[in-house]
Structures are given as structure tokens and as C-alpha cells.
Amino acid sequence: VGNYLWIYANGLEDSPVHQGDPPDKSISRSAVIDHDVSNMHEVKQRLHEHADTVAQELRAKNSSARTIGIWVCDNNMGYVQRQRTIPIPTNLGTDIGEVVVSLFEDTYKWHSPVRKLAVVCNNLILADTPMQCSFWVDPKRMQKREALASAVDGVNQRYPHCVSRAITQY
């Protein structure tokens, strides 16, 4: 061990330097709203828009999220933050959207209008990581939904903002 320490201390260690970016730990999307929002319809719309954006970035990075969260700030600068770990990792906007809307409905008590919303996906894994099968999830249906989401991503790359929330239910 002494020889290794002497080599390191004198700058003679010659192992290759790892180059590359560290993997992402989380992906999020947030926005401050320019007016007070006090109706659930607009909150749902904004949460789904954020979920779609986060999901598109997850797919671009070949990742899926195990934990999905929200951050809600009201017009008095009070905030609520919640997250939920889901049984099957996802990179689909509809799945993320359902979770964040559910978190919002379970958490936010409408004591003040909303001014900022954020959707956060963390506990990321590579999308092609093998997972335990479930009796309640149809793998063929899941593959079709992922293929449809990738096709929508391709259309949006070629024609930006052309398709929004195209995947509702399959």
C-alpha cells in the first residue's frame, strides 16, 4: 500500500481518466404562473404539460423514473412538496401526469391560489433495465405506448410544438 500512496502523492499514477457526464439524478420542469390560479382545470392542464416535458426528456436520456413528485407554491410564497414512488418505472407523460394530479389533489387544500408548479422525476434508472413482471401490466400494451410516445417525440422534433398531449389512453 505504501508504494501506491507514494505514486499517488508524487503524481505518477497513470490510470486513465474517466471522461463523461455523471448520470442524471433527477429531471424536473417548473414554471411561475403570471397570475393567480384558483381552479383545478388550469392546474391539471399545467401539470400535464410539465409531465409531458419531463417525460420527453426522460425518453431522450433513455431513462425512466421510479419516484415522481410535485412542488406547489401559492401566492403567499408558502409551498407544499410531495412525492410518490411508483411500482413500475415510467417515462410516459400520461403516467407521470396521473401521479402528479393525484398528488396535487391529495395534498393541496386551496387555502391560497397557486403561483408556481413543478413536476420532479427522480430515482432514475435506464429505460432498458430489466424489471420484475407484474400480473397487472400488459408488456405488449406498454411497448405500444412507449413506441407511440417515441413517434410523437419524433414529430415534435421535426415540427416543434405540433403535437401536445397526444397520448391520452391506449
Secondary structure by P-SEA (a helix, b strand, c coil): caaaaaaaaacccccccccccccccccbbbbbbccccccaaaaaaaaaaaaaaaaaaaaaacccccccbbbbbcccccbbbbbbbbccccccaaaaaaaaaaaaaacccccccccbbbbbbccccccccbbbbbccccaaaaaaaaaaaaaaaaaaaacccccccccccc
